[in-house]
Amino acid sequence: MIGNGMTEPVVHAGYPGSMRTCADVRNTVRGCSMSETVKPSFSEYCRIVGSCSSKTGDIISPFPSFSSLKDRIKTVTDPDRLRPIDEDLQIQGCSGFW
């Protein structure tokens, strides 16, 4: 939308220092598929989680470089996107049946 001139060249983000755990979408899809095909017993469960953590600012910072307008795009911290309480680091536990 920025490239088409439909919005201003500004990326509105929350707190850039928040840590988030990311998962490869291929692994996530494979895990979802396995949860349907492996057929665990009633007491078994799985949790599909990521394996690396990054600051949200580091995750979004490369995106403007993919645009022809990269020199005009700015990232700003938007107060409306800040959470009143934000965990510095969220780590998911790994457990399951496979």
N, C-alpha and C positions, 0 to 999 in steps of 0.2 A: 504494500500500500504506500510505503514511503517512496519507492521507486516510481510509482505511477502518479505521485504528487497528491495522493488522496489524504495523506496525513503529514504532519510536520516531521522533520527528520530527528525525532527524539525517541529513544527507548526508555520507557518508564519502568523502573524496577524497584524492588523492595531493598532491604538491607543487603549490601553486597558481601558482607562478611559471614553470612549464614552458611553453614556447611550442610550439604545435601549428599546423600548416597545415590549414585546413579547406576542404572543397569543397562546392559546392552539389550536393545529391543529384540534381537534374534534369540537371546537366551530367555527373555521374558516370554516370547511367543512359544518357544520350545517347552518351557515350564508349564504354561497354560495348557498346551496340547497334551503334555504328559499327564496332567492332573485329570484329564478327561479319558485318557486311554489306558493308564496304568491300573485304574480302578482300585484305589486303596480300600482297606477295610474301614469300618465305621470309626474306629478309634485313631486312625492314622490321619496325618495332615501334612501339608507342605506350606512353605513360605517362600515366595519368589522374591529375592533381594538382590541389590547391587553389590559390587565388590570394591568400589572405589568411592572416596568422598572428595568433594571439591567445594570451594567457595562459590556461591551463586554468581558473584561478580566475575570469577574466572570462567564460569560456564558460559555466560552470555557475552563476554568481551570479544570473542572472535567473530561474532555474527555480523557486525557492520562491515568487516573486511570482505565479505562475500558480495557486497553491493557496489555498483558503480558510483554510488553517492557516499562511499565510505568516509571521505574527508569532511562531509557535512553532518553525518549522523553522530549525535551525542547520546550518552547514557546518563540519566539523572535518577537520583533516589527520590521516589515519589512517596510523600508522607501517607497517602491513601493506601499504599501497598505495604506499609510497615505493619508487622504484627505486634500487638501489645506485649505478648510474651513469645519469644522465639528461642528455641533451643540452639545453642552454638553448634552442636554436632549431634546428628541423629544416626545411630548405627543399628542396623537390623540384625537380629540374631539369625543364624542359619540352623534350620532343623527340618526334618521331614522324613519321607519314606523312601527317597531314592538318592 
